[in-house]
Amino acid sequence: MKTESHFKMERRTFIRNTALLTGGTLIAPSLFAAIGNPIEVADSAKGLNTLTILHTNDTHSNIDPFPDNHAKYAGKGGVARRYELIEQVRQQEDNVLLIDAGDIFQGTPYFNMYGGILEMKLMSELGYEAATMGNHDFDAGLEGFVGAQKHANFPFLCSNYDFANTPIDGLTSERLILQKGNIKVGLFGIGIELDGLVPDLKYGETKFLNPIEKANEQAEKLKEEGCDLVICISHLGYSYDDDRVSDIQLAKKTKNIHLIIGGHTHTFLEKPVEEVNLDGETVLINQVGWGGINVGRIDFKFDTKKFAKKDVLVVQ
């Protein structure tokens, strides 16, 4: 049954806090979103009405920090630092969501040695709640991904890959709903065309489905299920000079998506980008480079007056 959203997104105003904190020092671009005019919320209610989204993409098996003699990223990144940052935010905020936009595998000897198992174990320890698959997450083959995924205690969201007749069939989900305080969050994943990027044997009979059609379908379902915030975790890439589907195109050609967390193109955005969707509403897009150098942070604050008491679906 179609339910009315708890708030109106089309009249959002944004209060930006754009300090760029990188390399394990703290978090990449931060953006605070308020509904209508910025509101004052009593301290006792703040935790229920603010959602902090932390996100990574294209970490590429970079478990350790970059070496001190690296030409560009000396000493930056590393899972241990990421863990410290995430825990620091969790101590400060009540409702934190940690997600990843794919290409977890490939890039260092850790992947060659452990086939992605180490990456899955560490992401589980860090408390990731959802991820999507990037093209390099097929590098161990379908069976290899299945073997590594057994060590992940978070779901992979893939709505435009049809895994029927493959070992992955039934091991991913199209969408996910999580309850964070008073906020009902819907998430779904969109992946890139594998043909030409991944050897045929690595992805087998996996079928690529139209990303714009699937994104509209999933976002509509999440809206009907009463989600206050709809997030697309994308591995399409930020933007291209040709007609390939990108996060920019996805934002413009869809409805009901509030935020796109992207990957694949290793794009370092200084702040989230705003695009306008088919309904004339703002969609935010963010991507934080690669290698675990940055962790993205976006905060949404919701007006308590817009919330209604109701039963909600929570997917663990």
Secondary structure, 3 states (H helix, E strand, C coil): CCCCCCCCCCCEEEEEECCCCCCCCCCCCEEEEEECCCCCCCHHHHHHHEEEEEEECCCCCCCCCCCCCCCCCCCCCCHHHHHHHHHHHHHHCCCEEEEECCCCCCCCHHHHHHCCHHHHHHHHHHCCCEECCCHHHHCCHHHHHHHHHCCCCCCEECCCEECCCCCCCCCCECEEEEEECCEEEEEEEECCCCECCECHHHHCCCEECCHHHHHHHHHHHHHHCCCCEEEEEECCCCCCCCCCCCHHHHHHCCCCCCEEECCCCCCECCCCEEEECCCCCEEEEECECCCCCCCEEEEEECCHHHCCCCCCCCCC
